[in-house]
Amino acid sequence: MTTPSQLTARPARSLAGVVRAPGDKSMSHRALIFGAMASGVTEIEGLLEGDDILATGRAAAAFGARVERLGDGHWRVEGQGGLKSPAEVIDCGNAGTGVRLLMGAAAGYPIQARFDGDASLRKRPMKRVTGPLASMGARFDWLADEDRLPVRVHGGALGAIDYVQSVASAQVKSAILLAGLNASGVTTVLEPEKSRDHTERMLRAFGAEVGVEEIGEGWKVSLAGGQPLKGTFVAVPGDPSSAAFPLAAGLVVPGSEVTVEGVMLNLQRTGLFQTWIDMGADLTISNRRQAGGEDVGDITARYSQLKGIVVPEARAASMIDEYPILSATAAFADGRTIMRGIGEMRVKESDRIALMVAGLQACGVQVEEEPEGFTVTGGPVRGGANVTTHSDHRIAMSHLILGLAAAEPVTVDEPGMIATSFPGFVEMMNRLGAAIGEA
Ligand code: S3P
């Protein structure tokens, strides 16, 4: 199938149906990487087969693991109990999580690896990870510009560090912990807010001991070096960050009722759902259960007249990828939705504050930009715009959802990157009654 150069969402009548979100992106990266570091077989079910994850799967193989696809979302990784120097460049595509976690993993072995990525990933800062890894003893050669890919990593004998993060980042925490697995001593990471803890949980499933405690200034994660990982079975639940899109459509298109089944409900990932409830959304969770060591449930969104709120800044870490779709739904709310303390959005796959502000304004929405946030004043949305996405999957999907409830169609450019996190997004939305297509 060729990738369309643009996609248009037309105003929809009402959406209805039950769908399943694709596998969680964060857990899918981790399952492949940990499986490659472990000895023995890791079998994964529900793996997200998006482009980012496929790049991590190729990287796992290049580092010496045997990686096989057994069926839809069903993968087998046979690790060698450590990583080997790859013969080829590790191209992580669009994936910040892939490259940052892999750099941390590679740093702990006596190997060399050259990392690279696509144009968007080459623009993103890497020193937040290489800085602490260098203080553990790894070396980095910047092959173009400092702090940017491509970079060559020289791993080796590492010493543990105590690292204090100024902004909670699960990628930085995870890179340090993965390096810490092969460092001498106990590595600790202190974060001001608790960021997603899939690394801590999954490392335990692979047989490592990881300590987590709440202390005065935040959360402290600790891990002793010299712990081997052992292959295991990983069931990947549905990605809440992807489930957000069909649920958002259910909330903003009048008369809709949309259910997404099997959504991971890890508290470090559900900030958006709480925020929508605070905004008056009719959002219900049923069939709560456990899957893959995580809480999971089915979420139903019914059309709701939302009202604007001030989103608590302390919630940012639990919904940092969700502000684009939150702001698209806030465009239909009564009053102002104020989102602050989210400067990190500017260094994601794109500058997501700048692109949401520009896209929403092009659609006739009143938006004010701040250095570390933005405010959306809701009301009826005109739409009728061509939106620039800079190939950012979440910017594209957020504006397509906006277009379903706007007065006029909304078109996004460069939609190919949607497959990075949500393969089958357009087909799923159209099954629910949306009209998203190439024209
Ligand atoms: C992720 C952590 C977050 C998030 C990203 C996935 C992870 O990034 O934005 O999409 O899987 O660890 P930061 O750690 O930079 O906040």
Boltz pocket constraint, residues with backbone or C-beta under 6 A from the ligand:
constraints:
  - pocket:
      binder: B
      contacts: [[A, 25], [A, 26], [A, 27], [A, 97], [A, 168], [A, 169], [A, 170], [A, 171], [A, 172], [A, 174], [A, 196], [A, 320], [A, 321], [A, 344]]
      max_distance: 6.0
